[in-house]
């Protein structure tokens, strides 16, 4: 085999691999209207998760998450913008609040009476989960710090709601069943 034929064959093979890789990158990640990537969530999280003791719960689809006390009492809801899996049964889901379903925080007086609603720091929040048992149960909770853990941008939320920061935002989890 000539040296020219050897190089031509290898360059051709590399070109095919490059083109296929580029095609997968371009078509493998769809975007929403804003150009943000649409996230494929772990399918085991999709569904309705309810706490049998308190009656609250999460409803998760492939593109949205809501939390509340039944369909008529939504505390907050939003579009899933990022999902990170830390381990096989734990991770975080970052949502951007829907305009009509943002969380609220209140300032209270010494008798725990609400005084005034505090403004949100941003529209992005992380919902941590752990101990996911497929089709059975999961422990979940929204990130929390005094005054709200929301971030102003998706990039800031991605940097804030990490596995390393889980202890900063999560004092407790609720246990939910499917």
Z-matrix of the N, CA and C atoms (Angstrom, degrees):
N
C 1 1.440
C 2 1.523 1 107.58
N 3 1.311 2 114.83 1 136.57
C 4 1.459 3 118.33 2 -178.50
C 5 1.524 4 110.29 3 -78.58
N 6 1.323 5 115.36 4 156.05
C 7 1.463 6 121.47 5 179.18
C 8 1.523 7 110.45 6 -61.39
N 9 1.328 8 117.84 7 -38.26
C 10 1.460 9 122.16 8 179.34
C 11 1.535 10 110.25 9 -61.86
N 12 1.347 11 116.49 10 -46.45
C 13 1.459 12 120.76 11 -178.84
C 14 1.539 13 110.45 12 -64.09
N 15 1.326 14 119.21 13 -38.67
C 16 1.456 15 124.61 14 177.74
C 17 1.530 16 110.85 15 -59.06
N 18 1.366 17 116.73 16 -50.30
C 19 1.465 18 120.48 17 179.30
C 20 1.519 19 112.28 18 -66.31
N 21 1.307 20 117.84 19 -40.46
C 22 1.463 21 121.46 20 -179.45
C 23 1.524 22 110.45 21 -61.50
N 24 1.323 23 117.43 22 -43.46
C 25 1.453 24 121.87 23 -179.68
C 26 1.535 25 110.15 24 -64.93
N 27 1.316 26 118.57 25 -44.36
C 28 1.463 27 121.97 26 -179.71
C 29 1.518 28 112.10 27 -67.59
N 30 1.327 29 118.03 28 -39.72
C 31 1.466 30 120.89 29 177.49
C 32 1.521 31 109.67 30 -64.61
N 33 1.335 32 117.24 31 -41.19
C 34 1.452 33 120.95 32 178.29
C 35 1.534 34 110.59 33 -62.19
N 36 1.333 35 117.20 34 -44.52
C 37 1.470 36 121.08 35 178.89
C 38 1.520 37 110.81 36 -63.02
N 39 1.323 38 117.93 37 -42.31
C 40 1.470 39 120.87 38 177.83
C 41 1.524 40 111.52 39 -64.14
N 42 1.322 41 117.25 40 -38.26
C 43 1.462 42 120.92 41 178.46
C 44 1.522 43 110.87 42 -62.95
N 45 1.335 44 116.75 43 -41.20
C 46 1.472 45 120.13 44 178.99
C 47 1.521 46 110.22 45 -64.94
N 48 1.338 47 117.53 46 -45.79
C 49 1.463 48 121.00 47 178.78
C 50 1.525 49 110.42 48 -60.89
N 51 1.323 50 118.42 49 -42.65
C 52 1.463 51 122.43 50 178.81
C 53 1.527 52 110.65 51 -61.30
N 54 1.324 53 116.76 52 -47.13
C 55 1.473 54 120.27 53 -178.63
C 56 1.529 55 111.29 54 -63.67
N 57 1.340 56 117.51 55 -42.70
C 58 1.463 57 119.96 56 178.22
C 59 1.521 58 111.58 57 -64.43
N 60 1.321 59 117.49 58 -41.57
C 61 1.472 60 120.82 59 178.51
C 62 1.517 61 110.96 60 -62.78
N 63 1.309 62 116.93 61 -43.79
C 64 1.468 63 121.04 62 179.36
C 65 1.525 64 110.33 63 -64.00
N 66 1.320 65 117.18 64 -42.06
C 67 1.469 66 120.56 65 179.44
C 68 1.525 67 110.88 66 -62.31
N 69 1.336 68 117.56 67 -41.54
C 70 1.464 69 120.47 68 178.36
C 71 1.519 70 111.60 69 -64.72
N 72 1.322 71 116.90 70 -40.07
C 73 1.466 72 119.43 71 178.65
C 74 1.517 73 111.40 72 -64.10
N 75 1.312 74 117.18 73 -41.85
C 76 1.459 75 121.02 74 -176.43
C 77 1.523 76 111.03 75 -72.74
N 78 1.327 77 118.30 76 -42.14
C 79 1.457 78 120.23 77 -175.67
C 80 1.514 79 113.18 78 -92.61
N 81 1.319 80 118.86 79 -15.50
C 82 1.453 81 121.87 80 -176.06
C 83 1.506 82 114.22 81 -77.55
N 84 1.297 83 119.05 82 -9.78
C 85 1.462 84 121.72 83 -176.66
C 86 1.521 85 108.61 84 -133.66
N 87 1.325 86 116.62 85 103.37
C 88 1.456 87 119.63 86 178.22
C 89 1.521 88 109.85 87 -80.96
N 90 1.323 89 116.04 88 163.09
C 91 1.452 90 120.50 89 -179.38
C 92 1.514 91 110.02 90 -125.05
N 93 1.350 92 115.25 91 158.69
C 94 1.457 93 119.58 92 175.53
C 95 1.523 94 108.56 93 -91.28
N 96 1.326 95 117.17 94 -171.80
C 97 1.465 96 121.12 95 -176.90
C 98 1.521 97 113.33 96 -60.15
N 99 1.330 98 117.40 97 -27.67
C 100 1.463 99 120.04 98 -178.16
C 101 1.525 100 111.86 99 -85.59
N 102 1.339 101 117.48 100 -6.61
C 103 1.449 102 120.54 101 -177.73
C 104 1.520 103 112.89 102 91.83
N 105 1.339 104 117.52 103 -4.24
C 106 1.465 105 120.57 104 178.03
C 107 1.520 106 109.22 105 -72.91
N 108 1.344 107 117.39 106 148.28
C 109 1.454 108 119.01 107 178.27
C 110 1.527 109 111.81 108 -66.20
N 111 1.312 110 115.56 109 140.61
C 112 1.457 111 121.29 110 174.60
C 113 1.523 112 106.43 111 -86.44
N 114 1.291 113 117.05 112 128.21
C 115 1.451 114 122.55 113 -172.96
C 116 1.520 115 110.74 114 -93.50
N 117 1.310 116 115.87 115 136.27
C 118 1.448 117 120.64 116 172.20
C 119 1.523 118 107.79 117 -91.10
N 120 1.284 119 116.48 118 111.58
C 121 1.452 120 123.56 119 -177.66
C 122 1.523 121 110.04 120 -82.44
N 123 1.325 122 117.30 121 149.77
C 124 1.458 123 121.55 122 173.71
C 125 1.526 124 107.28 123 -53.75
N 126 1.309 125 117.20 124 118.96
C 127 1.472 126 121.92 125 -176.03
C 128 1.524 127 112.49 126 -58.50
N 129 1.327 128 117.83 127 -23.51
C 130 1.467 129 120.70 128 179.37
C 131 1.521 130 112.87 129 -69.08
N 132 1.327 131 117.92 130 -15.86
C 133 1.465 132 121.24 131 178.16
C 134 1.532 133 112.95 132 -87.92
N 135 1.301 134 116.80 133 -18.63
C 136 1.462 135 120.85 134 -176.25
C 137 1.528 136 110.16 135 -70.00
N 138 1.327 137 115.08 136 129.91
C 139 1.456 138 120.84 137 179.39
C 140 1.507 139 111.04 138 140.98
N 141 1.310 140 116.11 139 -169.67
C 142 1.460 141 122.74 140 178.14
C 143 1.519 142 108.48 141 -106.70
N 144 1.324 143 115.55 142 126.60
C 145 1.460 144 123.49 143 -178.33
C 146 1.520 145 108.08 144 -117.70
N 147 1.338 146 117.79 145 125.52
C 148 1.461 147 121.71 146 -174.53
C 149 1.526 148 110.97 147 -127.70
N 150 1.330 149 115.10 148 141.93
C 151 1.467 150 121.63 149 173.57
C 152 1.521 151 106.81 150 -89.08
N 153 1.337 152 117.05 151 118.92
C 154 1.469 153 120.48 152 -175.99
C 155 1.524 154 112.48 153 -70.25
N 156 1.334 155 118.18 154 -22.59
C 157 1.461 156 121.02 155 -178.71
C 158 1.530 157 111.96 156 -81.43
N 159 1.337 158 117.13 157 -46.90
C 160 1.467 159 120.96 158 -174.80
C 161 1.529 160 114.73 159 -102.79
N 162 1.318 161 117.28 160 -18.23
C 163 1.458 162 120.26 161 177.64
C 164 1.513 163 115.11 162 85.21
N 165 1.344 164 118.02 163 -0.74
C 166 1.454 165 119.43 164 177.46
C 167 1.522 166 109.26 165 -83.41
N 168 1.327 167 115.89 166 168.03
C 169 1.448 168 117.63 167 179.84
C 170 1.507 169 114.27 168 -177.58
N 171 1.305 170 114.05 169 174.62
C 172 1.458 171 124.03 170 -179.58
C 173 1.516 172 109.31 171 -115.89
N 174 1.325 173 115.50 172 141.88
C 175 1.451 174 121.71 173 169.31
C 176 1.518 175 105.78 174 -118.78
N 177 1.331 176 115.46 175 121.48
C 178 1.460 177 120.97 176 -175.45
C 179 1.519 178 109.17 177 -123.59
N 180 1.338 179 115.75 178 127.95
C 181 1.459 180 122.16 179 171.44
C 182 1.526 181 106.97 180 -112.27
N 183 1.305 182 117.66 181 -176.05
C 184 1.457 183 120.35 182 179.31
C 185 1.528 184 111.81 183 -68.93
N 186 1.340 185 117.64 184 -15.79
C 187 1.466 186 120.13 185 -176.86
C 188 1.525 187 115.04 186 -127.31
N 189 1.345 188 118.41 187 -8.84
C 190 1.466 189 119.17 188 -175.76
C 191 1.524 190 111.69 189 -143.76
N 192 1.329 191 113.97 190 161.15
C 193 1.472 192 121.81 191 177.43
C 194 1.512 193 107.60 192 -140.71
N 195 1.340 194 115.87 193 137.08
C 196 1.461 195 120.03 194 173.55
C 197 1.525 196 108.32 195 -134.76
N 198 1.320 197 114.82 196 152.19
C 199 1.460 198 121.57 197 178.83
C 200 1.523 199 108.32 198 -132.54
N 201 1.317 200 116.57 199 138.82
C 202 1.454 201 119.94 200 177.62
C 203 1.506 202 111.76 201 171.96
N 204 1.325 203 114.61 202 -161.37
C 205 1.456 204 122.88 203 -178.67
C 206 1.508 205 108.08 204 -113.88
N 207 1.309 206 117.34 205 73.75
C 208 1.449 207 122.48 206 -177.62
C 209 1.519 208 111.52 207 88.35
N 210 1.325 209 115.46 208 173.71
C 211 1.468 210 121.46 209 -176.05
C 212 1.522 211 112.99 210 -65.22
N 213 1.337 212 117.50 211 -26.06
C 214 1.460 213 120.38 212 -176.22
C 215 1.529 214 113.37 213 -89.16
N 216 1.317 215 117.93 214 -7.92
C 217 1.458 216 120.94 215 -175.98
C 218 1.522 217 110.60 216 -132.61
N 219 1.326 218 115.92 217 76.30
C 220 1.460 219 121.47 218 -178.98
C 221 1.525 220 108.77 219 -89.32
N 222 1.326 221 116.37 220 120.88
C 223 1.468 222 121.39 221 178.25
C 224 1.525 223 111.30 222 -78.44
N 225 1.339 224 115.88 223 -42.63
C 226 1.462 225 120.61 224 173.51
C 227 1.517 226 109.11 225 -157.14
N 228 1.328 227 115.02 226 155.79
C 229 1.465 228 121.16 227 -179.83
C 230 1.513 229 108.64 228 -156.89
N 231 1.324 230 115.63 229 156.69
C 232 1.450 231 118.88 230 178.04
C 233 1.515 232 113.23 231 -172.35
N 234 1.313 233 113.87 232 178.55
C 235 1.456 234 123.10 233 178.74
C 236 1.522 235 109.19 234 -89.31
N 237 1.313 236 116.07 235 132.35
C 238 1.465 237 120.32 236 177.80
C 239 1.521 238 108.61 237 -70.74
N 240 1.324 239 115.46 238 123.21
C 241 1.458 240 121.27 239 -179.72
C 242 1.521 241 112.48 240 -106.85
N 243 1.323 242 117.14 241 -24.07
C 244 1.469 243 120.91 242 -179.85
C 245 1.510 244 108.57 243 -159.65
N 246 1.313 245 116.25 244 142.13
C 247 1.463 246 121.91 245 173.46
C 248 1.519 247 107.11 246 -132.22
N 249 1.311 248 116.66 247 126.83
C 250 1.461 249 121.74 248 178.05
C 251 1.513 250 108.73 249 -119.94
N 252 1.309 251 115.79 250 129.68
C 253 1.458 252 120.66 251 178.15
C 254 1.529 253 107.23 252 -101.75
N 255 1.342 254 116.68 253 118.72
C 256 1.462 255 122.06 254 -179.52
C 257 1.519 256 111.21 255 -81.39
N 258 1.325 257 116.02 256 -42.74
C 259 1.462 258 123.83 257 178.02
C 260 1.523 259 106.53 258 -139.86
N 261 1.312 260 117.09 259 -173.80
C 262 1.456 261 120.16 260 179.55
C 263 1.507 262 114.47 261 -65.42
N 264 1.347 263 116.86 262 -19.56
C 265 1.465 264 119.21 263 -177.24
C 266 1.530 265 113.76 264 -131.12
N 267 1.344 266 117.13 265 17.37
C 268 1.473 267 120.08 266 -178.01
C 269 1.523 268 110.79 267 -147.43
N 270 1.339 269 115.01 268 152.22
C 271 1.455 270 120.01 269 178.46
C 272 1.515 271 111.12 270 176.25
N 273 1.338 272 115.59 271 -161.71
C 274 1.457 273 121.60 272 178.59
C 275 1.526 274 108.90 273 -141.31
N 276 1.316 275 115.40 274 145.06
C 277 1.461 276 123.20 275 175.51
C 278 1.520 277 106.53 276 -116.34
N 279 1.319 278 117.31 277 124.38
C 280 1.468 279 121.19 278 177.93
C 281 1.520 280 108.27 279 -103.20
N 282 1.342 281 115.00 280 126.07
C 283 1.464 282 119.75 281 178.32
C 284 1.522 283 109.93 282 -117.52
N 285 1.318 284 114.25 283 157.13
C 286 1.464 285 122.02 284 168.23
C 287 1.521 286 105.62 285 -106.58
N 288 1.330 287 116.00 286 121.90
C 289 1.461 288 120.15 287 -176.66
C 290 1.521 289 112.40 288 -55.66
N 291 1.329 290 115.26 289 143.15
C 292 1.459 291 121.67 290 167.60
C 293 1.531 292 106.68 291 -71.13
N 294 1.312 293 117.28 292 147.27
C 295 1.467 294 121.63 293 -177.06
C 296 1.531 295 112.22 294 -56.88
N 297 1.327 296 117.45 295 -34.26
C 298 1.462 297 120.49 296 -176.50
C 299 1.532 298 113.65 297 -99.71
N 300 1.338 299 118.33 298 8.20
C 301 1.469 300 120.69 299 -179.89
C 302 1.527 301 111.52 300 -140.05
N 303 1.324 302 115.84 301 52.90
C 304 1.462 303 120.52 302 177.72
C 305 1.522 304 109.40 303 -89.59
N 306 1.335 305 115.11 304 150.00
C 307 1.463 306 119.88 305 176.29
C 308 1.524 307 109.31 306 -66.35
N 309 1.324 308 117.04 307 161.20
C 310 1.461 309 119.98 308 175.78
C 311 1.528 310 108.91 309 -133.43
N 312 1.313 311 114.81 310 147.31
C 313 1.464 312 122.68 311 178.22
C 314 1.524 313 107.49 312 -127.73
N 315 1.317 314 115.61 313 141.40
C 316 1.447 315 120.60 314 -176.07
C 317 1.519 316 111.77 315 -122.53
N 318 1.313 317 114.27 316 147.96
C 319 1.463 318 120.48 317 170.44
C 320 1.528 319 106.29 318 -90.13
N 321 1.334 320 116.86 319 133.97
C 322 1.466 321 121.56 320 -176.95
C 323 1.524 322 110.28 321 -115.63
N 324 1.331 323 116.04 322 152.71
C 325 1.465 324 120.12 323 174.74
C 326 1.532 325 109.10 324 -88.16
N 327 1.313 326 116.74 325 -175.46
C 328 1.471 327 120.79 326 -176.35
C 329 1.531 328 113.47 327 -64.64
N 330 1.323 329 118.64 328 -16.43
C 331 1.462 330 123.02 329 177.36
C 332 1.527 331 112.31 330 -98.92
N 333 1.318 332 116.68 331 13.76
C 334 1.452 333 123.83 332 -178.47
C 335 1.527 334 112.89 333 58.75
N 336 1.313 335 115.59 334 38.98
C 337 1.454 336 121.73 335 173.39
C 338 1.530 337 107.90 336 -100.42
N 339 1.330 338 118.57 337 134.66
C 340 1.471 339 119.58 338 179.80
C 341 1.524 340 111.38 339 -63.63
N 342 1.335 341 115.84 340 133.74
C 343 1.459 342 121.68 341 179.78
C 344 1.522 343 110.61 342 -102.60
N 345 1.356 344 116.16 343 -54.17
C 346 1.464 345 119.30 344 178.80
C 347 1.518 346 109.46 345 -155.12
N 348 1.342 347 115.23 346 152.73
C 349 1.457 348 120.91 347 177.54
C 350 1.523 349 108.60 348 -80.02
N 351 1.330 350 115.69 349 134.07
C 352 1.458 351 121.23 350 -179.81
C 353 1.525 352 109.98 351 -90.68
N 354 1.332 353 117.12 352 144.74
C 355 1.475 354 119.14 353 178.54
C 356 1.528 355 110.73 354 -70.31
N 357 1.336 356 116.21 355 146.94
C 358 1.462 357 121.33 356 176.79
C 359 1.529 358 109.71 357 -72.97
N 360 1.317 359 116.03 358 148.23
C 361 1.461 360 121.78 359 178.25
C 362 1.528 361 111.32 360 -80.24
N 363 1.315 362 117.11 361 -15.38
C 364 1.463 363 122.10 362 -178.96
C 365 1.505 364 110.58 363 179.89
N 366 1.329 365 116.58 364 -175.35
C 367 1.462 366 121.78 365 -176.90
C 368 1.520 367 114.09 366 -109.82
N 369 1.340 368 118.20 367 5.04
C 370 1.456 369 121.73 368 -177.15
C 371 1.522 370 110.14 369 -115.29
N 372 1.340 371 115.62 370 132.15
C 373 1.462 372 120.54 371 -179.03
C 374 1.535 373 108.54 372 -137.92
N 375 1.321 374 115.53 373 150.94
C 376 1.459 375 121.55 374 177.56
C 377 1.513 376 111.08 375 -103.03
N 378 1.313 377 116.54 376 137.36
C 379 1.463 378 122.76 377 175.10
C 380 1.529 379 106.03 378 -115.19
N 381 1.313 380 115.63 379 111.80
C 382 1.459 381 120.81 380 -178.15
C 383 1.522 382 109.91 381 -85.85
N 384 1.334 383 115.82 382 148.72
C 385 1.461 384 120.72 383 173.89
C 386 1.531 385 109.27 384 -139.56
N 387 1.326 386 115.37 385 155.22
C 388 1.464 387 121.29 386 176.54
C 389 1.528 388 108.23 387 -156.33
N 390 1.311 389 115.88 388 171.16
C 391 1.471 390 122.37 389 178.20
C 392 1.531 391 112.71 390 53.97
N 393 1.343 392 116.75 391 37.99
C 394 1.463 393 121.01 392 178.91
C 395 1.522 394 109.87 393 -69.01
N 396 1.321 395 115.12 394 120.25
C 397 1.458 396 122.17 395 175.13
C 398 1.524 397 105.84 396 -114.81
N 399 1.325 398 115.22 397 109.77
C 400 1.454 399 122.68 398 -172.50
C 401 1.519 400 113.07 399 -46.12
N 402 1.356 401 115.04 400 120.81
C 403 1.452 402 121.58 401 176.83
C 404 1.514 403 115.70 402 71.03
N 405 1.352 404 117.61 403 4.60
C 406 1.455 405 120.36 404 -175.00
C 407 1.520 406 111.98 405 -120.82
N 408 1.343 407 117.24 406 -64.58
C 409 1.464 408 119.90 407 -175.63
C 410 1.523 409 111.79 408 -155.67
N 411 1.328 410 114.76 409 165.01
C 412 1.457 411 122.86 410 176.85
C 413 1.524 412 107.79 411 -156.85
N 414 1.316 413 116.36 412 148.87
C 415 1.466 414 121.74 413 171.68
C 416 1.523 415 106.64 414 -100.96
N 417 1.352 416 116.97 415 128.50
C 418 1.463 417 121.08 416 -175.73
C 419 1.513 418 110.53 417 -141.23
N 420 1.334 419 114.49 418 158.84
C 421 1.448 420 120.54 419 173.66
C 422 1.512 421 111.21 420 -174.01
N 423 1.323 422 115.55 421 149.64
C 424 1.455 423 120.85 422 176.39
C 425 1.516 424 110.69 423 -79.37
N 426 1.330 425 116.00 424 142.77
C 427 1.465 426 120.86 425 176.67
C 428 1.523 427 108.49 426 -57.30
N 429 1.343 428 115.81 427 140.07
C 430 1.460 429 119.30 428 -177.57
C 431 1.527 430 110.95 429 -144.85
N 432 1.318 431 115.03 430 136.00
C 433 1.464 432 124.63 431 164.31
C 434 1.524 433 105.85 432 -143.31
N 435 1.303 434 117.47 433 159.00
C 436 1.466 435 119.75 434 179.53
C 437 1.518 436 110.19 435 -54.15
N 438 1.317 437 116.23 436 131.44
C 439 1.460 438 121.89 437 179.84
C 440 1.512 439 114.15 438 84.82
N 441 1.327 440 117.68 439 -3.27
C 442 1.459 441 121.00 440 177.15
C 443 1.517 442 113.13 441 105.03
N 444 1.316 443 115.65 442 138.53
C 445 1.468 444 121.96 443 -178.58
C 446 1.520 445 112.31 444 -98.21
N 447 1.318 446 117.77 445 3.09
C 448 1.459 447 121.26 446 -175.88
C 449 1.531 448 111.09 447 -57.95
N 450 1.321 449 114.59 448 149.81
C 451 1.462 450 122.62 449 175.86
C 452 1.520 451 109.21 450 -115.28
N 453 1.332 452 116.22 451 152.31
C 454 1.465 453 121.84 452 -174.79
C 455 1.528 454 113.13 453 -76.53
N 456 1.332 455 117.67 454 -29.27
C 457 1.459 456 120.19 455 -177.59
C 458 1.524 457 110.08 456 -131.10
N 459 1.321 458 115.84 457 161.89
C 460 1.453 459 120.52 458 177.10
C 461 1.527 460 110.22 459 -64.09
N 462 1.330 461 117.44 460 -42.26
C 463 1.471 462 120.04 461 178.79
C 464 1.523 463 111.54 462 -59.00
N 465 1.326 464 116.72 463 -43.03
C 466 1.473 465 120.13 464 178.50
C 467 1.520 466 110.47 465 -65.07
N 468 1.331 467 117.50 466 -38.08
C 469 1.463 468 121.33 467 179.03
C 470 1.526 469 110.89 468 -66.11
N 471 1.320 470 117.12 469 -41.16
C 472 1.463 471 121.13 470 178.74
C 473 1.520 472 110.18 471 -61.54
N 474 1.317 473 117.09 472 -39.74
C 475 1.467 474 121.43 473 179.14
C 476 1.528 475 111.98 474 -72.81
N 477 1.322 476 117.54 475 -31.05
C 478 1.467 477 121.57 476 -176.49
C 479 1.522 478 112.35 477 -81.93
N 480 1.326 479 117.47 478 -46.65
C 481 1.459 480 121.44 479 -171.48
C 482 1.530 481 110.21 480 -93.36
N 483 1.325 482 114.35 481 78.66
C 484 1.454 483 122.65 482 -177.47
C 485 1.524 484 110.08 483 -117.42
N 486 1.309 485 115.66 484 171.71
C 487 1.454 486 120.57 485 175.68
C 488 1.532 487 109.75 486 -62.40
N 489 1.314 488 117.39 487 -40.41
C 490 1.455 489 121.11 488 -179.72
C 491 1.515 490 114.28 489 -65.86
N 492 1.332 491 117.41 490 -24.84
C 493 1.470 492 121.69 491 -179.40
C 494 1.520 493 113.26 492 -98.17
N 495 1.323 494 118.02 493 2.96
C 496 1.460 495 121.16 494 -177.71
C 497 1.529 496 111.00 495 -54.14
N 498 1.323 497 118.36 496 -43.26
C 499 1.462 498 121.70 497 -178.97
C 500 1.521 499 113.49 498 -66.51
N 501 1.322 500 117.05 499 -24.96
C 502 1.472 501 121.78 500 178.35
C 503 1.534 502 111.04 501 -71.31
N 504 1.328 503 115.99 502 -33.90
C 505 1.468 504 120.42 503 -173.42
C 506 1.522 505 115.17 504 -104.98
N 507 1.329 506 117.43 505 -17.46
C 508 1.458 507 119.70 506 -171.08
C 509 1.525 508 111.22 507 -118.54
N 510 1.324 509 116.10 508 103.39
C 511 1.453 510 120.96 509 174.62
C 512 1.516 511 111.48 510 -87.03
N 513 1.317 512 115.77 511 -29.95
C 514 1.463 513 120.08 512 178.52
C 515 1.534 514 109.31 513 -156.45
N 516 1.305 515 113.50 514 160.42
C 517 1.459 516 121.95 515 177.81
C 518 1.520 517 108.70 516 -122.48
N 519 1.334 518 116.00 517 150.98
C 520 1.447 519 120.12 518 169.39
C 521 1.520 520 108.13 519 -93.78
N 522 1.319 521 117.24 520 153.56
C 523 1.466 522 121.07 521 177.28
C 524 1.523 523 108.31 522 -106.78
N 525 1.312 524 116.01 523 126.21
C 526 1.464 525 122.89 524 -173.46
C 527 1.516 526 110.40 525 -124.20
N 528 1.322 527 115.40 526 143.25
C 529 1.461 528 122.19 527 179.49
C 530 1.519 529 109.56 528 -114.48
N 531 1.310 530 115.94 529 152.35
C 532 1.453 531 121.28 530 178.73
C 533 1.519 532 110.14 531 -86.98
